[in-house]
Amino acid sequence: MSRGQTKKLSHFLGLAIGLFAIWILLSGKFEIKFLLIGLFSSLAISFICLPFLIIKNTETEKEFFVFGVNYLKFFAYSLWLFGEIFKASLDVTREIFKRKINCEPRIVYFSMPFENPMASVVLANSIILTPGTITLDCTKDGIFEVHALSKSAAYDMLTGKMPQKVADLFGEASEFKALPEREVTNIPKEAN
Amino acid sequence: MGIKEILTVIFLSLGFICFIASAVGVFRMKDFYCRLHAAGVSESAGLILCSTGLFIYEGLTMTGIKIFAVFLAVFIASPIGTHIIAKVAYKQSLQVETAEEKEAD
């Protein structure tokens, strides 16, 4: 068997085992009949769905498996993300309960081209999950448009710490670049 | 009352504070995008705290793992809704209020 086929088989088996675990979790029954039904349906579903879970890079035609991440690294990244979320939530909550709200929203741009489309998805999702920043758009060449609630949130975004973490997570060697103004343009001066 | 209950109460109360903060924020913020930021507090921090509290109360049972599964599903799916709403508003060129425009007025 070639290397690609072995990889595909391992993806198939991993997906089937994951689905079977969900079946057991949701049914909670351990009789042979139910286990067999679950086993066959999870095998069938992973056979049908595997082609949809392999996504292509639009330019290089290189294929990536959706769940092809190092899970330990991903766990560490999630813990770091939780910390960031709590810090940012505290900032936003403080802003909300001020007597007079004087936040300074702005749009910032940065470019972070990834080869793996999942990396862009994870980065965009993490940016939205952190209160105070929302991804407005993410183009094919890896330009992110981020709406930031306050000056400090925008500044944190432009230091490029989170994109770097995502690049490390997916083992990519892309370079972070804070972009100067485009169209609407409101990047704070000290951030450049 | 054991230590488990105390931890549960602490986590759930912190979660409720997050939910209240985001409800108040949605009313108080000035424009559409800022309101989205306020709503984000409940769907990330509030969700993490509440599900942690419930998970501690249940322990590592079937229900506890189900709570964790619900947490994962909401945690992965909720940013997509926020992103779609924000992107549509942006592409329809809903004006973004910025700090510099305010200074110019």
Boltz contact constraints between the chains, C-beta under 6 A:
constraints:
  - contact:
      token1: [A, 25]
      token2: [B, 65]
      max_distance: 6.0
  - contact:
      token1: [A, 28]
      token2: [B, 62]
      max_distance: 6.0
  - contact:
      token1: [A, 85]
      token2: [B, 44]
      max_distance: 6.0
  - contact:
      token1: [A, 85]
      token2: [B, 45]
      max_distance: 6.0
  - contact:
      token1: [A, 89]
      token2: [B, 41]
      max_distance: 6.0
  - contact:
      token1: [A, 89]
      token2: [B, 45]
      max_distance: 6.0
  - contact:
      token1: [A, 92]
      token2: [B, 41]
      max_distance: 6.0
  - contact:
      token1: [A, 93]
      token2: [B, 21]
      max_distance: 6.0
  - contact:
      token1: [A, 96]
      token2: [B, 21]
      max_distance: 6.0
  - contact:
      token1: [A, 96]
      token2: [B, 24]
      max_distance: 6.0
  - contact:
      token1: [A, 96]
      token2: [B, 25]
      max_distance: 6.0
  - contact:
      token1: [A, 104]
      token2: [B, 99]
      max_distance: 6.0
  - contact:
      token1: [A, 105]
      token2: [B, 34]
      max_distance: 6.0
  - contact:
      token1: [A, 106]
      token2: [B, 98]
      max_distance: 6.0
  - contact:
      token1: [A, 125]
      token2: [B, 79]
      max_distance: 6.0
  - contact:
      token1: [A, 128]
      token2: [B, 79]
      max_distance: 6.0
  - contact:
      token1: [A, 128]
      token2: [B, 82]
      max_distance: 6.0
  - contact:
      token1: [A, 128]
      token2: [B, 83]
      max_distance: 6.0
  - contact:
      token1: [A, 129]
      token2: [B, 44]
      max_distance: 6.0
  - contact:
      token1: [A, 129]
      token2: [B, 79]
      max_distance: 6.0
  - contact:
      token1: [A, 131]
      token2: [B, 40]
      max_distance: 6.0
  - contact:
      token1: [A, 131]
      token2: [B, 41]
      max_distance: 6.0
  - contact:
      token1: [A, 132]
      token2: [B, 37]
      max_distance: 6.0
  - contact:
      token1: [A, 134]
      token2: [B, 36]
      max_distance: 6.0
  - contact:
      token1: [A, 134]
      token2: [B, 86]
      max_distance: 6.0
  - contact:
      token1: [A, 135]
      token2: [B, 83]
      max_distance: 6.0
  - contact:
      token1: [A, 136]
      token2: [B, 86]
      max_distance: 6.0
  - contact:
      token1: [A, 136]
      token2: [B, 87]
      max_distance: 6.0
  - contact:
      token1: [A, 136]
      token2: [B, 90]
      max_distance: 6.0
  - contact:
      token1: [A, 137]
      token2: [B, 87]
      max_distance: 6.0
  - contact:
      token1: [A, 147]
      token2: [B, 33]
      max_distance: 6.0
  - contact:
      token1: [A, 149]
      token2: [B, 37]
      max_distance: 6.0
  - contact:
      token1: [A, 186]
      token2: [B, 98]
      max_distance: 6.0
  - contact:
      token1: [A, 186]
      token2: [B, 100]
      max_distance: 6.0
